[in-house]
C-alpha cells in the first residue's frame, strides 16, 4: 500500500530553521508532483510549495525566499527546508503526492510550532 511519511517537525524559536522530510514507499513517487501543504488551527489547508517530477519548484508568496523544496529521487524523499521561521508558520505540515488522473496520496502530517 502506498504511503507518505513526514518527519522533521518540532518546536523552534522565531528566526530558526527546520527541515521536513517526506518519504514515499511506492515506485511512482519519483514520477509524482510533490507538494507541502499546511493547516493552522481554525484555518483552511494551504499550499506551501510544490516540486514537479522534473524538479521545477514553486512557492506560496508567504514563504518565498525563506523555504526551499527539493527532492532526492534515489531516496524517494522530498525535503522542505524552512528558514527564518515566523510564529505564523505554526501549523501541521502535510506532504501530498499526485500524478494527475492517476494517483493522489496524503501523509499523516507533522507539527511545526514556532515560538515568538
ChimeraX attribute file (.defattr): number of C-alpha atoms within 10 A of each C-alpha:
attribute: neighborCount
match mode: 1-to-1
recipient: residues
	/A:1	4
	/A:2	13
	/A:3	16
	/A:4	22
	/A:5	17
	/A:6	23
	/A:7	19
	/A:8	15
	/A:9	18
	/A:10	14
	/A:11	14
	/A:12	18
	/A:13	14
	/A:14	17
	/A:15	14
	/A:16	14
	/A:17	17
	/A:18	18
	/A:19	16
	/A:20	21
	/A:21	22
	/A:22	27
	/A:23	20
	/A:24	24
	/A:25	15
	/A:26	12
	/A:27	10
	/A:28	14
	/A:29	24
	/A:30	21
	/A:31	14
	/A:32	20
	/A:33	20
	/A:34	31
	/A:35	25
	/A:36	25
	/A:37	20
	/A:38	22
	/A:39	19
	/A:40	17
	/A:41	9
	/A:42	6
	/A:43	9
	/A:44	9
	/A:45	15
	/A:46	14
	/A:47	16
	/A:48	22
	/A:49	23
	/A:50	25
	/A:51	22
	/A:52	19
	/A:53	17
	/A:54	11
	/A:55	15
	/A:56	11
	/A:57	16
	/A:58	15
	/A:59	19
	/A:60	13
	/A:61	9
	/A:62	11
	/A:63	17
	/A:64	12
	/A:65	11
	/A:66	13
	/A:67	20
	/A:68	19
	/A:69	24
	/A:70	19
	/A:71	21
	/A:72	12
	/A:73	14
	/A:74	7
	/A:75	11
	/A:76	17
	/A:77	20
	/A:78	25
	/A:79	23
	/A:80	23
	/A:81	16
	/A:82	20
	/A:83	17
	/A:84	15
	/A:85	23
	/A:86	19
	/A:87	15
	/A:88	13
	/A:89	20
	/A:90	20
	/A:91	21
	/A:92	18
	/A:93	27
	/A:94	26
	/A:95	29
	/A:96	21
	/A:97	26
	/A:98	19
	/A:99	16
	/A:100	9
	/A:101	6
	/A:102	7
	/A:103	12
	/A:104	14
	/A:105	15
	/A:106	19
	/A:107	19
	/A:108	14
	/A:109	22
	/A:110	21
	/A:111	19
	/A:112	22
	/A:113	21
	/A:114	20
	/A:115	16
	/A:116	11
